[in-house]
Amino acid sequence: MRSGGLIALEGIDGSGTTTHSKILYERISGMGFKAFLTHEPTDGPIGMIIRDVLSGRLKAEHDVLALLFAADRLSHVHEISDLMKNCFVITDRYLFSSIAYQGLFLPESWVRSINSRAPLPDLAILLDIDADTAINRIKNRKKREIFEEKEKLEKIRERFLRLKDEFNMFVVDSRRPVEVVADEIWDIFRRWAGI
């Protein structure tokens, strides 16, 4: 039985990574296991700059944004590396989001190289959803982000699906009701953790 590790929930905008990261955290904690919930971009100084770029309040070229994400991730890894040994660290987005999103505009090999110091997650779950359904989910948000366009999300989804085999990601159809998706994620976690 595992007592810790890094668990990444990945997917395009509108796939439910935030919702399902929280649910997984609550379920793990509710069983009495140590758990820590985090997200990328982080709430640190670099993460706040990234959020300003994503919201359109600041402008940055794609390469600058990719470097900001890599720096934020490296800082994030330094913060959580000790926790991962005895705690289940659940992150709402991680390394594969950079490869899928920034790799849309930049050479993927470069995006991978600037993120090479980030360890692979112990468990990666891809919440898969088509772009139309994702757009319907996010259209009511007060704040829209720069990647939230159907054509971009379709291409980013394709990139995630291409990564799933290389990185042994579990794929969950997140078009279904929240409870159904949450139960499948929980089953994946329990099998992986041996509980």
N, C-alpha and C positions, 0 to 999 in steps of 0.2 A: 504494500500500500504506500502510495506517495504521500508526502507531507508538505509539498510545496512545488513551485514551478511557475513559469511564465505562460499565461494563457492569453492569446490574442484573438479578439473577435474582429474580423475584417469584412469589408463589403462596401459597395458604392453608397453614396449619400441616399438616405431613405430606406436602406436595407434593414435598419433596426439595431445597429451595433450598440448604440447608447442604451436603448431599452433593455436589450438582452445581456449586456455587460452587467447592468444593475441587478437584473433578476438572478443571474448566475452568482453574483457576489452575495446576494441575500440568501440564496439557497445554501451555498457553501458555509457561510457564517451561521446560518440557522441550524446546521448540523454540528456546530461546535468546532469547526476547523478554522484555523487562522486564515484570513483572507484580506486582501487589500485591493481596492478599486482605483484605477487610474485611467488616464486617457491621453491621447495625442491629437492635436498639439496639447502640451501641458499648460498649467496655469502659471508657469514660471515666466521670467522676462522675455525669453526668446519665443515661447509659445504665445504670449500676448501679441507680439509683433506679427506672428503668423496669422493669428485670428484677425488682426486689422487688415492684413493683405487679403485674406479669404473673403472678408466682408466687403472689400472694396474701399475701405477707409484709407488704406495706404496702397501705393503702387509698388510692384517689384517684378523684375524679370523672372522668368521661369527658373533660370539657373540660380538666382539669388534665393528664391523661395525654396528650391530643393536643398540648398546649403543650410538655410534656416531650419528646415525640418530635420536634417541630419544632425545639426548642432543641438537642437532641442531633444532629439532622441538620445544622443550620447549623454547629455546632462541627465535625462530621465533614467537611463540605464545605470548611471553612477548612483542615483538616489535609490533605486529598487534592487540593485544586485544582491545585497545582503539579505533583503526580505525574501527573495525567491527561494532561498535555501530551506526555510521552515514555514513558508506561507504561500498560499495560492495567490499570485498577483494576476489580476484580471485587467487587461488593458483594452480599452475601446479604441481600436486602431493601433497599428504598429508598423513595422518594417515593410510589409507587403503593400500597404497603402502608398508609401513613397514610390515603390517600384511601379505600381499600377497608375497612380496619378501623375507623378512627375515624369515617369517614363513615357507618357503620352506625348510630351513636348521635347524631351531631351533624350540623348542616347542612354538606353537602359544600362549599358555597361558602366557609364559614368555614375548614374544614380546608385547602382549597386556598390561601386567603389567608395563613394563618399559615406555610405552606410555600412561599410565592412566591419566596423568595430562594434556594431550592435549584434548581440547574440541572437540566434534564431529562437523563436518561442518554443517551449516544450510541447505546447498544444496550440494549433491554429485552426480556427473555425471560420469558414467563409460563409457569410449570410448572403445567399444568391437571390437576386430579384431582377426582373426585367426593368428597363429604363422607364417604360410607360407607367408601371405601377409605382416605381420610386418617385417619379415626378408628381404623380397624384398625391402621394403622401407628403411631399415637401412643399407643395404649392401653397399650403396654408400657414407655413412658417412666417413669422414676422421678419426674420432676417434670412436672406438668400445668400448663397456663396457662389464664388466664381465658377465652380465646376458643375453647378446644378442646371445643366442644359441637357436635353435628351440625347443629342448626338455625342456629346462628351461622355455622358454616363454609359452609353452603349459601348463605346470604345474602351472605357475603363473596366467595365464588366468583362469584356472579352479578355482583357489583360489579366484580371484576377483569375478567370477560369483557366487561362494558360498556365498560371503559377501554381494552381492547386496540386498538380501531379508532381512537379519538381519539389515542392515543399511539404508533401503529404498532408495537405489541408483537408479537413473534413468539410464537406459542402452540405449546407442546410438550406432547403427551399424556404425563404423567408416571406413568400407571398401569402403564406397560410396565417391563420389566426395566431396572435401572440402566444397564447397558452400552448398551442401545438408545437410551435417553434421552440419555446422555452423548454418544453419536455424533451424534445429531441436533443437540444444542447445539453441538458442535464444528463441524459443517458450517455452521450458521448463523453462528458466529463467523468462520470462515474466509472465507465469502462476504463478510461485512460488512467484515472487515479487509483483504481482497484478498490473502490469502496461500495 
